Amino acid sequence: MTRFVAGGLLFVTICFTVWFNTVLADTALRATGDLGVVIERGSGSLLIVDQSEHAAIGRVKGLGDLSHASVVFSPDQRFAFVFGRDGGLSKVDLLTQTIAARVLQAGNAIGGAISDDGALVAVSNYEPGGVRVFDAGTMEMVADISTGSKTIGLVDAPGRLFVFTLWDAGETWIADFSGDQPQITRIEGIGKNPYDALITADGRHYIAGLFGEDGLTALDLWQSPPIPKRILAGYGRGQEPLPVYKMPHLEGWALAGDRFVLPAVGHHEVLWIDARSLEEAGRTKTHGQPVFAVARPDGRQVWVNFAHPLNDTVQVIDTPSGEVIHTLQPGPAVLHMEFTPRGHEVWVSVRDAGRIDIYDTQNFEKLGEIAAETPSGIFFTARAHRTGL
């Protein structure tokens, strides 16, 4: 009898354990590596999506003004740090689908970055200007870097560095947080009204685009101190300037093979740049003024979207030939594109149609769509392990 009771209890215990683990696996133990978020700019919310399921799995509301928002992720891919235009910095838990913390740290912000060790989150501000840095765990402010200028192009760099540029002063600052106190290096002579910047995936080259001049400025961060180098100066020389309907995002710069490709400001073309010399290596005519020129992770293709009024179209450029090989028209106001980590799919936000479209990058077949409220930026958690993103 005793053996029977003991055996029965063991059976019940095993069944309960299996059931409990199944329930737990369906909730708290969801993996984060397959997740992503979509900015819903009109409603101030974040749509959480699952790449494999091609589905939305949750929505987090109350994130403020997301009309120009961006996202970075913690190293474990669990937390998304959302930078809102209203100066809000929100820490969102992707597993519990809740706001873990929120700080209204400025009046007008323009993006942010997370340090290479995941310990610090920095925010770039228009009003009052400067950069504010927060502890990623506690969300307490640890540094307030006053610049007297609007700051743009904030990125992380190896060695617990943040690099950013001043719109008004035409300078780039490097903030080193590797020690007890941040050390600031100021680099003058960047150019007139830098509007955005990027850092290459190896963390070496920081490149600022110039709105007030026809060209860009590059810094080699391996130099001490880095010396500004003007590149592509006068790339629009001899052409009649066109009105700029939307400034291209230099985060859309992409390394494709041994060349970079970037949108040309105010022109219907993308530029190809030799990755070693940073000199122009060609141009490709496009449907309109490019906003993002994004390379598939293997570099074989570049996908390009465009500014208003031609923003219903996406073109695919073949990297070796530099030729447009396919054109799609997803719908009104294509704002952003994001590749899955190995590039077999691309997700496209179609703001005015209220949806995300998903395409196969080999045959360009549409694989599915997800309803979203005025979607803009799409960010997959794989970004957690890439410099500058």
C-alpha positions in Angstrom: 0.0 0.0 0.0 2.8 2.4 0.9 4.5 1.7 -2.4 1.3 2.3 -4.2 0.7 5.7 -2.5 4.3 6.7 -3.0 4.2 5.7 -6.7 0.9 7.6 -7.1 2.4 10.7 -5.5 5.4 10.5 -7.8 3.2 10.2 -10.8 1.1 13.2 -9.8 4.3 15.2 -9.1 5.7 14.4 -12.5 2.5 15.3 -14.2 2.3 18.6 -12.3 5.9 19.4 -13.1 5.3 18.8 -16.8 2.2 20.9 -16.8 3.8 23.7 -14.8 6.9 23.8 -17.1 4.6 23.9 -20.1 2.7 26.9 -18.7 5.9 28.6 -17.8 7.4 28.0 -21.2 4.4 29.7 -22.8 4.8 32.8 -20.7 7.9 33.8 -18.7 10.3 31.6 -20.6 9.7 33.0 -24.1 13.0 33.5 -25.9 14.0 37.1 -26.7 16.3 36.5 -29.7 13.4 36.2 -32.1 11.6 39.3 -30.9 11.4 42.8 -32.2 9.5 46.1 -31.7 7.6 48.5 -34.0 7.2 52.1 -33.1 3.6 53.1 -33.4 4.2 56.8 -33.7 0.6 58.1 -33.8 -0.5 56.3 -30.5 2.8 56.5 -28.6 2.9 52.8 -28.3 5.4 49.9 -28.9 4.2 46.8 -30.8 6.1 43.7 -29.8 6.5 41.2 -32.7 7.8 37.7 -33.1 9.9 37.1 -36.3 9.2 33.4 -36.7 5.4 33.7 -36.0 5.1 36.7 -38.3 2.8 38.1 -35.6 2.3 40.8 -33.0 2.4 39.4 -29.5 1.8 42.5 -27.4 1.5 46.2 -27.2 3.0 48.6 -24.6 1.2 52.0 -24.4 2.1 55.3 -22.7 5.5 56.0 -24.2 4.8 59.7 -25.1 5.7 61.4 -28.4 7.1 58.8 -30.7 7.0 61.0 -33.9 10.8 60.6 -34.2 11.7 57.6 -32.0 14.5 55.0 -31.9 15.3 52.0 -29.8 18.3 50.1 -28.4 18.4 46.8 -26.5 20.1 45.5 -23.4 22.7 42.8 -24.0 20.3 40.0 -22.8 17.8 41.3 -25.3 15.1 41.5 -22.7 14.8 45.3 -22.3 14.1 47.9 -25.1 15.2 51.5 -24.3 12.9 53.8 -26.2 14.0 57.4 -27.0 11.0 59.7 -27.6 10.9 63.1 -29.3 9.4 64.6 -26.1 12.6 63.8 -24.1 11.1 60.6 -22.7 13.4 57.6 -22.0 11.4 54.5 -21.5 12.7 51.0 -20.4 10.3 48.4 -21.7 10.4 44.7 -20.5 9.7 42.6 -23.6 8.8 39.5 -21.6 6.3 41.1 -19.2 5.3 43.6 -21.9 5.3 46.5 -19.4 7.2 49.8 -18.8 9.9 48.9 -16.3 10.9 52.6 -15.9 10.4 55.9 -17.6 12.2 59.2 -17.3 11.2 62.5 -18.9 14.8 63.7 -19.1 14.5 66.6 -21.6 12.2 68.8 -23.6 13.1 67.6 -27.1 15.3 64.5 -27.8 16.7 63.0 -31.0 17.8 59.5 -30.1 20.3 57.6 -28.0 22.7 54.8 -27.6 23.8 52.1 -25.1 27.4 51.5 -24.1 29.2 48.4 -25.3 29.0 46.8 -21.9 25.2 47.5 -21.6 25.7 49.5 -18.4 24.9 53.0 -19.6 22.3 54.6 -21.8 22.9 58.0 -23.3 20.3 60.4 -24.8 20.9 63.1 -27.4 18.9 66.3 -26.9 17.8 69.3 -28.9 16.3 71.1 -25.9 18.2 71.9 -23.7 20.9 70.4 -25.8 23.7 68.2 -24.7 23.8 64.5 -23.8 22.4 62.9 -20.6 23.7 59.5 -19.5 21.7 57.1 -17.3 22.4 53.8 -15.4 20.8 51.1 -17.6 19.7 49.2 -14.5 18.4 51.9 -12.2 17.6 54.5 -14.8 19.3 57.1 -12.5 21.2 59.9 -14.3 25.0 59.6 -13.9 26.2 62.4 -16.2 24.9 65.6 -17.8 27.1 66.7 -20.6 26.3 70.3 -21.5 27.2 71.4 -25.0 25.4 74.6 -25.6 24.1 73.1 -28.9 21.7 70.7 -30.3 23.3 67.3 -30.4 22.9 64.7 -33.2 24.5 61.5 -34.4 25.0 59.9 -30.9 26.5 56.4 -31.2 28.3 54.0 -28.9 31.9 53.0 -29.6 34.2 50.3 -28.2 35.7 51.1 -24.8 32.7 52.6 -23.2 32.7 55.6 -25.5 29.9 57.7 -26.7 30.4 59.9 -29.8 28.1 62.7 -30.9 28.2 65.9 -33.0 27.0 69.5 -32.4 24.6 71.0 -35.0 25.4 74.6 -34.1 29.1 74.4 -33.4 30.2 71.9 -36.1 32.1 69.9 -33.6 32.3 66.2 -32.6 32.7 65.2 -29.0 34.0 61.9 -27.7 32.8 61.0 -24.1 35.0 58.3 -22.5 33.2 56.6 -19.6 35.8 53.9 -19.0 37.1 55.6 -15.8 35.6 57.0 -12.7 34.8 60.3 -14.3 33.9 60.9 -18.0 36.6 62.4 -20.1 35.6 64.6 -23.1 37.6 65.1 -26.3 36.4 67.9 -28.5 37.1 67.9 -32.2 36.6 71.0 -34.2 36.3 71.6 -38.0 33.6 69.0 -38.7 31.7 71.3 -41.0 28.6 73.4 -41.2 25.4 72.1 -39.7 26.1 68.4 -39.3 22.6 66.8 -39.4 23.3 63.1 -38.6 26.2 60.6 -38.2 27.0 57.0 -38.2 29.7 54.6 -37.0 31.0 51.7 -39.0 30.3 48.2 -37.6 34.0 47.8 -36.5 33.7 51.0 -34.4 36.5 52.7 -36.2 35.1 55.3 -38.6 32.6 57.9 -37.5 31.1 59.9 -40.4 28.9 63.0 -40.1 26.7 64.2 -42.9 26.6 68.0 -43.5 23.4 69.9 -44.2 25.2 73.3 -44.6 27.8 71.9 -47.0 27.9 69.5 -49.9 29.8 66.6 -48.4 30.6 64.6 -45.2 33.3 64.5 -42.6 35.0 61.3 -41.4 36.9 60.6 -38.2 39.2 57.7 -37.6 38.6 56.8 -34.0 41.8 54.8 -33.9 43.7 58.0 -34.2 44.5 60.0 -31.0 43.2 62.5 -31.4 41.1 61.9 -34.6 41.7 64.3 -37.4 38.6 65.4 -39.5 38.8 64.3 -43.1 36.3 65.7 -45.6 34.9 63.1 -48.0 32.7 63.4 -51.0 33.1 67.1 -51.0 30.9 68.7 -53.7 29.3 65.4 -54.8 26.3 67.4 -56.1 28.6 69.9 -58.0 27.1 70.9 -61.3 23.6 69.8 -60.5 20.7 72.0 -59.7 19.8 71.5 -56.0 16.5 69.9 -55.4 14.2 70.7 -52.4 14.9 68.3 -49.6 11.6 66.7 -48.5 13.1 64.5 -45.8 16.7 64.3 -44.5 18.1 60.8 -45.1 19.2 58.8 -42.1 22.9 58.0 -42.1 22.2 55.0 -39.9 21.0 53.7 -43.3 24.6 53.7 -44.5 25.5 50.1 -45.3 28.6 48.1 -46.0 27.9 46.0 -49.1 31.0 44.0 -50.1 33.9 46.4 -50.3 31.8 49.5 -50.7 29.5 51.6 -48.6 26.3 52.8 -50.0 24.5 55.9 -48.8 21.6 58.2 -49.7 22.5 61.4 -51.5 20.9 64.5 -49.9 18.5 66.2 -52.3 19.3 63.9 -55.2 17.6 60.9 -56.8 20.5 58.6 -56.4 22.6 56.6 -53.9 26.4 56.9 -53.7 28.9 54.1 -53.6 32.1 54.7 -51.5 35.2 52.6 -51.4 35.4 51.2 -47.9 39.2 51.7 -47.7 39.8 55.1 -49.3 36.3 56.6 -48.5 36.3 58.0 -52.1 33.4 57.9 -54.4 33.2 54.7 -56.4 29.9 55.1 -58.4 26.3 56.2 -58.3 22.9 54.5 -58.9 19.9 56.5 -60.1 16.8 55.9 -58.0 13.1 56.4 -58.0 13.2 59.4 -55.7 15.2 61.0 -52.9 16.5 58.1 -50.7 15.9 58.1 -47.0 17.3 54.7 -46.0 19.7 52.6 -48.1 20.0 49.4 -46.1 22.2 46.4 -47.0 21.0 42.9 -46.5 23.3 41.3 -43.9 25.3 39.5 -46.4 25.8 42.7 -48.5 24.4 41.1 -51.7 21.5 43.6 -52.0 20.6 47.1 -50.9 17.0 48.1 -50.3 16.1 51.8 -50.6 13.0 53.7 -49.6 12.2 57.3 -50.5 11.0 60.7 -49.3 7.6 62.2 -49.9 5.9 62.4 -52.4 7.4 59.2 -53.8 7.4 57.3 -50.6 5.1 54.4 -51.7 8.0 52.6 -53.4 11.0 50.4 -52.4 13.8 49.6 -54.8 16.3 46.7 -54.6 19.8 47.3 -55.9 22.2 44.4 -56.8 25.5 45.2 -55.1 28.0 43.8 -57.7 26.4 45.6 -60.6 25.0 48.6 -58.8 21.8 48.2 -60.9 18.2 48.3 -59.7 16.9 44.7 -60.0 13.4 45.0 -58.5 10.8 47.6 -57.5 8.0 47.1 -55.0 5.1 49.4 -54.1 4.0 48.4 -50.6 1.7 51.4 -50.2 1.6 55.0 -48.9 4.4 56.2 -46.6 7.0 53.5 -46.4 9.1 54.7 -43.5 11.5 51.9 -42.4 13.0 48.5 -43.3 14.6 45.9 -41.0 16.2 42.7 -42.1 16.0 39.5 -40.0 19.5 38.8 -38.6 20.6 36.5 -41.5 18.7 38.5 -44.1 16.2 35.9 -45.4 13.4 38.4 -44.8 12.9 42.1 -44.7 10.1 43.8 -42.7 8.7 47.1 -44.1 6.6 49.6 -42.3 3.8 51.2 -44.4 2.6 54.0 -42.1 -0.5 55.2 -43.9 -1.8 51.7 -44.6 -1.4 50.8 -41.0 0.6 47.6 -41.4 4.0 45.9 -41.6 4.8 43.9 -44.8 7.1 41.0 -44.7 9.1 40.0 -47.9 11.3 37.1 -48.9 14.6 38.7 -50.0 15.4 36.0 -52.6 12.3 36.0 -54.7 10.6 39.2 -53.3 7.4 37.4 -52.5 5.3 38.9 -49.9 5.1 36.5 -47.0 2.7 38.2 -44.7 1.6 41.4 -43.0 0.9 42.6 -39.5 -1.6 45.3 -38.5 0.0 48.3 -36.7 -1.0 51.8 -35.7 0.8 54.3 -37.9 4.0 52.2 -37.8 7.5 53.7 -38.4 10.7 52.3 -37.0 11.2 48.5 -36.8 13.9 47.2 -34.5 14.9 43.5 -33.9 16.7 42.5 -30.8 19.7 41.2 -32.7 20.7 44.9 -32.7 21.8 44.3 -29.1 25.0 42.8 -30.4 26.0 45.4 -33.1 28.0 48.5 -32.5 26.2 51.7 -33.3 22.8 50.2 -33.3 
